[in-house]
């Protein structure tokens, strides 16, 4: 069966908005959290991006209170804001352009651009130059351009843009970069040809372009360089098998490990919120501690450490930890997913983004221990929770996730988080429920206990929901993170299957299983359906790969590098069989469960060809499936109406194939006439 379009069908069943605590799809898609917070270098202001009339715009908000001021107005989404050192202007990206806008929105000028793509504008410390990442020559390279000087008193117009200068060489891709405090060097986090297997950090001289490696290489992954006020950088390193925070001197020759223990202190991307920041005076730093699918924010001292000295140009091999475990202090007010934005200029407050399973993402100010005035308390700055949803996420209505673990068939310990409906206690006479198994995307990521209200809706309607951190996930050390190399669609798929079998054997389970995921998770959905066809009653694939060799050849460069880093090249005869083994397309005849596939026509990461091929194979084999395309979407859904439609389709499909005798409207409102048919 093929469904090419139309509206989502009505599911069988009967659930009311009251039964879900007032949580409906119509309400949950109304939540639009702000993103990309950046703190003003001199004042209590923050810039962020948020949807305004269908496109993301920049807004400036006083951290003292009041309403935000919109400073861009564009039909295209804007992103990557960065304050000038004097705080008067903002650099940002709009489509394939780097632009500068005055902080009050009064003057907006073009700086640089290229059809291949530009991103990550970063002001030099003196405010005279802007570094940015460009795909002009096919590689992600750092370019530097003179910042246009505003001429007051003249009509605002587009001046002749200066010519950018390419700073980094061809032959590697820059993932992240930051200026040094004095502006003389830029630290770049890169993947190097030909293997692109680990991230290294190089120091690049801005004047000459000379560079040298200061971290990473071999087995060590180094990422997330952030400048120290007095010179040097903080960065993340997994040299001991776990991501630790390391301080490196300005010349790159002295390193000090600032954290220790078998716990991750950042994500491999080292992106904003997942790397360490130094305080304005350089005496403290903030970092994340990842545990149990949560992230705590910890502030710790930097001073008093003895650096590890090495010879010219050589990174340390087992650097000694110099700050004892427990020396820092957790500053987040409640458990959740916390990411640092940066210290305020006075160093007494930390700006951070917090979210949890019952709170959407918002900006908070957290007092820094020993610096903030005595008695200071955390302050919530933004509030993304619509009033109509607040009651639905009261503590007594929110289903809390419980951590679980099981052994995979090869003995590897796999962890995850389980959400069960309130009545599914597992006791005699209690309800027994179907389970939705969820593989996360990435694969280099993990299933955090974050704000996912659709999950809460499904659980309240009677599904158990199981997140599984299959091998290859982050948060469990380097060995676990690398355990899916050469194993895409194979060992990680069997982790999902073994987790599903664990769930089906629990006393609260009725044995019915569905699997649902997006991107890499969608790929694992297809893989699980073909590897263990009799196990599943339903599958939902959102924009997942079906043939990974073809995806390598047709997908965008970041996706290709990710695939190549873990699987090699499909053109290597030694790897060809692994690519075929990991491609569910070639086993489509094995699928038994009904399958729903949703995909965006503008997807560049997993191109539409992947779904087209899978659908063709399903039709040839006569397999039951539904497919729906979103013409204006890429790799995921941005438009609210498409999110609503996708959630309705997924919910209806899962209810139809995992539950019996149910009758509800797809938006979660009351289908009966008890209360007039509306919530």
ChimeraX attribute file (.defattr): number of C-alpha atoms within 10 A of each C-alpha:
attribute: neighborCount
match mode: 1-to-1
recipient: residues
	/A:1	14
	/A:2	15
	/A:3	14
	/A:4	9
	/A:5	11
	/A:6	7
	/A:7	11
	/A:8	20
	/A:9	13
	/A:10	18
	/A:11	22
	/A:12	19
	/A:13	17
	/A:14	18
	/A:15	21
	/A:16	26
	/A:17	22
	/A:18	14
	/A:19	15
	/A:20	21
	/A:21	18
	/A:22	20
	/A:23	26
	/A:24	22
	/A:25	22
	/A:26	19
	/A:27	16
	/A:28	20
	/A:29	17
	/A:30	16
	/A:31	16
	/A:32	15
	/A:33	16
	/A:34	22
	/A:35	19
	/A:36	18
	/A:37	27
	/A:38	20
	/A:39	24
	/A:40	25
	/A:41	19
	/A:42	12
	/A:43	14
	/A:44	15
	/A:45	18
	/A:46	22
	/A:47	25
	/A:48	23
	/A:49	24
	/A:50	20
	/A:51	17
	/A:52	16
	/A:53	10
	/A:54	14
	/A:55	16
	/A:56	22
	/A:57	22
	/A:58	31
	/A:59	23
	/A:60	22
	/A:61	21
	/A:62	16
	/A:63	22
	/A:64	8
	/A:65	11
	/A:66	9
	/A:67	11
	/A:68	17
	/A:69	15
	/A:70	19
	/A:71	19
	/A:72	24
	/A:73	15
	/A:74	14
	/A:75	13
	/A:76	13
	/A:77	19
	/A:78	23
	/A:79	23
	/A:80	21
	/A:81	26
	/A:82	25
	/A:83	25
	/A:84	25
	/A:85	17
	/A:86	13
	/A:87	17
	/A:88	13
	/A:89	21
	/A:90	26
	/A:91	26
	/A:92	25
	/A:93	26
	/A:94	21
	/A:95	16
	/A:96	15
	/A:97	17
	/A:98	26
	/A:99	21
	/A:100	24
	/A:101	21
	/A:102	19
	/A:103	23
	/A:104	15
	/A:105	18
	/A:106	10
	/A:107	17
	/A:108	19
	/A:109	19
	/A:110	20
	/A:111	24
	/A:112	24
	/A:113	22
	/A:114	14
	/A:115	11
	/A:116	13
	/A:117	17
	/A:118	24
	/A:119	23
	/A:120	23
	/A:121	29
	/A:122	24
	/A:123	25
	/A:124	24
	/A:125	17
	/A:126	12
	/A:127	19
	/A:128	14
	/A:129	19
	/A:130	25
	/A:131	26
	/A:132	28
	/A:133	26
	/A:134	27
	/A:135	18
	/A:136	16
	/A:137	11
	/A:138	13
	/A:139	18
	/A:140	27
	/A:141	26
	/A:142	28
	/A:143	21
	/A:144	24
	/A:145	19
	/A:146	19
	/A:147	21
	/A:148	19
	/A:149	9
	/A:150	13
	/A:151	8
	/A:152	7
	/A:153	6
	/A:154	7
	/A:155	8
	/A:156	13
	/A:157	10
	/A:158	11
	/A:159	12
	/A:160	10
	/A:161	15
	/A:162	13
	/A:163	12
	/A:164	19
	/A:165	12
	/A:166	19
	/A:167	22
	/A:168	24
	/A:169	15
	/A:170	14
	/A:171	14
	/A:172	17
	/A:173	26
	/A:174	23
	/A:175	23
	/A:176	24
	/A:177	27
	/A:178	24
	/A:179	24
	/A:180	24
	/A:181	20
	/A:182	16
	/A:183	18
	/A:184	16
	/A:185	24
	/A:186	26
	/A:187	27
	/A:188	27
	/A:189	30
	/A:190	24
	/A:191	23
	/A:192	17
	/A:193	11
	/A:194	10
	/A:195	13
	/A:196	18
	/A:197	20
	/A:198	19
	/A:199	27
	/A:200	24
	/A:201	28
	/A:202	24
	/A:203	25
	/A:204	22
	/A:205	17
	/A:206	17
	/A:207	10
	/A:208	10
	/A:209	14
	/A:210	14
	/A:211	18
	/A:212	13
	/A:213	19
	/A:214	24
	/A:215	29
	/A:216	24
	/A:217	18
	/A:218	11
	/A:219	14
	/A:220	20
	/A:221	25
	/A:222	29
	/A:223	34
	/A:224	32
	/A:225	31
	/A:226	26
	/A:227	26
	/A:228	23
	/A:229	16
	/A:230	14
	/A:231	15
	/A:232	24
	/A:233	27
	/A:234	25
	/A:235	27
	/A:236	32
	/A:237	28
	/A:238	22
	/A:239	21
	/A:240	18
	/A:241	20
	/A:242	23
	/A:243	32
	/A:244	27
	/A:245	31
	/A:246	23
	/A:247	25
	/A:248	24
	/A:249	17
	/A:250	19
	/A:251	14
	/A:252	21
	/A:253	20
	/A:254	22
	/A:255	24
	/A:256	23
	/A:257	25
	/A:258	24
	/A:259	24
	/A:260	20
	/A:261	15
	/A:262	12
	/A:263	17
	/A:264	27
	/A:265	29
	/A:266	30
	/A:267	22
	/A:268	25
	/A:269	19
	/A:270	21
	/A:271	17
	/A:272	18
	/A:273	22
	/A:274	24
	/A:275	28
	/A:276	33
	/A:277	27
	/A:278	25
	/A:279	24
	/A:280	19
	/A:281	13
	/A:282	17
	/A:283	15
	/A:284	17
	/A:285	23
	/A:286	28
	/A:287	28
	/A:288	25
	/A:289	22
	/A:290	23
	/A:291	14
	/A:292	16
	/A:293	19
	/A:294	19
	/A:295	27
	/A:296	23
	/A:297	29
	/A:298	21
	/A:299	22
	/A:300	22
	/A:301	18
	/A:302	20
	/A:303	12
	/A:304	9
	/A:305	13
	/A:306	14
	/A:307	19
	/A:308	20
	/A:309	14
	/A:310	15
	/A:311	9
	/A:312	11
	/A:313	14
	/A:314	14
	/A:315	20
	/A:316	19
	/A:317	11
	/A:318	10
	/A:319	17
	/A:320	17
	/A:321	20
	/A:322	19
	/A:323	20
	/A:324	11
	/A:325	11
	/A:326	12
	/A:327	12
	/A:328	20
	/A:329	15
	/A:330	18
	/A:331	18
	/A:332	22
	/A:333	15
	/A:334	12
	/A:335	15
	/A:336	22
	/A:337	23
	/A:338	30
	/A:339	25
	/A:340	26
	/A:341	25
	/A:342	25
	/A:343	25
	/A:344	22
	/A:345	17
	/A:346	16
	/A:347	19
	/A:348	19
	/A:349	22
	/A:350	25
	/A:351	25
	/A:352	22
	/A:353	24
	/A:354	26
	/A:355	22
	/A:356	18
	/A:357	21
	/A:358	23
	/A:359	19
	/A:360	21
	/A:361	23
	/A:362	20
	/A:363	27
	/A:364	24
	/A:365	22
	/A:366	23
	/A:367	23
	/A:368	25
	/A:369	17
	/A:370	8
	/A:371	12
	/A:372	16
	/A:373	12
	/A:374	9
	/A:375	6
	/A:376	14
	/A:377	13
	/A:378	16
	/A:379	14
	/A:380	16
	/A:381	18
	/A:382	18
	/A:383	15
	/A:384	15
	/A:385	19
	/A:386	14
	/A:387	9
	/A:388	12
	/A:389	17
	/A:390	13
	/A:391	15
	/A:392	21
	/A:393	19
	/A:394	13
	/A:395	10
	/A:396	10
	/A:397	16
	/A:398	20
	/A:399	21
	/A:400	18
	/A:401	17
	/A:402	13
	/A:403	15
	/A:404	15
	/A:405	15
	/A:406	16
	/A:407	14
	/A:408	20
	/A:409	12
	/A:410	9
	/A:411	8
	/A:412	14
	/A:413	14
	/A:414	21
	/A:415	21
	/A:416	24
	/A:417	21
	/A:418	21
	/A:419	23
	/A:420	26
	/A:421	21
	/A:422	17
	/A:423	14
	/A:424	19
	/A:425	15
	/A:426	15
	/A:427	11
	/A:428	9
	/A:429	9
	/A:430	13
	/A:431	17
	/A:432	23
	/A:433	25
	/A:434	24
	/A:435	27
	/A:436	29
	/A:437	25
	/A:438	26
	/A:439	30
	/A:440	24
	/A:441	19
	/A:442	16
	/A:443	24
	/A:444	19
	/A:445	18
	/A:446	23
	/A:447	22
	/A:448	23
	/A:449	24
	/A:450	20
	/A:451	18
	/A:452	16
	/A:453	22
	/A:454	16
	/A:455	18
	/A:456	27
	/A:457	25
	/A:458	20
	/A:459	22
	/A:460	23
	/A:461	20
	/A:462	22
	/A:463	27
	/A:464	26
	/A:465	25
	/A:466	27
	/A:467	24
	/A:468	24
	/A:469	28
	/A:470	30
	/A:471	30
	/A:472	26
	/A:473	25
	/A:474	25
	/A:475	29
	/A:476	23
	/A:477	18
	/A:478	22
	/A:479	13
	/A:480	18
	/A:481	20
	/A:482	16
	/A:483	18
	/A:484	22
	/A:485	17
	/A:486	19
	/A:487	19
	/A:488	26
	/A:489	26
	/A:490	18
	/A:491	21
	/A:492	25
	/A:493	27
	/A:494	21
	/A:495	26
	/A:496	27
	/A:497	24
	/A:498	17
	/A:499	26
	/A:500	24
	/A:501	14
	/A:502	15
	/A:503	25
	/A:504	19
	/A:505	12
	/A:506	12
	/A:507	17
	/A:508	24
	/A:509	22
	/A:510	15
	/A:511	20
	/A:512	20
	/A:513	26
	/A:514	26
	/A:515	29
	/A:516	25
	/A:517	23
	/A:518	25
	/A:519	23
	/A:520	22
	/A:521	25
	/A:522	27
	/A:523	30
	/A:524	35
	/A:525	32
	/A:526	30
	/A:527	31
	/A:528	25
	/A:529	28
	/A:530	21
	/A:531	19
	/A:532	15
	/A:533	15
	/A:534	12
	/A:535	19
	/A:536	23
	/A:537	20
	/A:538	25
	/A:539	30
	/A:540	28
	/A:541	26
	/A:542	27
	/A:543	29
	/A:544	30
	/A:545	33
	/A:546	30
	/A:547	22
	/A:548	28
	/A:549	23
	/A:550	17
	/A:551	21
	/A:552	22
	/A:553	13
	/A:554	18
	/A:555	21
	/A:556	15
	/A:557	17
	/A:558	14
	/A:559	17
	/A:560	20
	/A:561	20
	/A:562	17
	/A:563	21
	/A:564	20
	/A:565	18
	/A:566	20
	/A:567	22
	/A:568	23
	/A:569	20
	/A:570	20
	/A:571	11
	/A:572	9
	/A:573	9
	/A:574	11
	/A:575	14
	/A:576	15
	/A:577	12
	/A:578	20
	/A:579	23
	/A:580	16
	/A:581	18
	/A:582	25
	/A:583	25
	/A:584	26
	/A:585	24
	/A:586	15
	/A:587	16
	/A:588	24
	/A:589	16
	/A:590	17
	/A:591	24
	/A:592	19
	/A:593	21
	/A:594	20
	/A:595	27
	/A:596	22
	/A:597	25
	/A:598	22
	/A:599	29
	/A:600	23
	/A:601	17
	/A:602	17
	/A:603	20
	/A:604	17
	/A:605	21
	/A:606	29
	/A:607	23
	/A:608	23
	/A:609	18
	/A:610	22
	/A:611	25
	/A:612	14
	/A:613	15
	/A:614	20
	/A:615	22
	/A:616	13
	/A:617	17
	/A:618	21
	/A:619	15
	/A:620	11
	/A:621	13
	/A:622	11
	/A:623	20
	/A:624	15
	/A:625	19
	/A:626	19
	/A:627	20
	/A:628	20
	/A:629	19
	/A:630	19
	/A:631	12
	/A:632	13
	/A:633	16
	/A:634	19
	/A:635	20
	/A:636	18
	/A:637	16
	/A:638	14
	/A:639	15
	/A:640	15
	/A:641	11
	/A:642	18
	/A:643	18
	/A:644	20
	/A:645	18
	/A:646	22
	/A:647	19
	/A:648	22
	/A:649	25
	/A:650	21
	/A:651	23
	/A:652	23
	/A:653	25
	/A:654	26
	/A:655	26
	/A:656	18
	/A:657	19
	/A:658	19
	/A:659	17
	/A:660	11
	/A:661	10
	/A:662	12
	/A:663	19
	/A:664	20
	/A:665	21
	/A:666	27
	/A:667	23
	/A:668	27
	/A:669	23
	/A:670	22
	/A:671	21
	/A:672	15
	/A:673	8
	/A:674	9
	/A:675	10
	/A:676	9
	/A:677	12
	/A:678	13
	/A:679	13
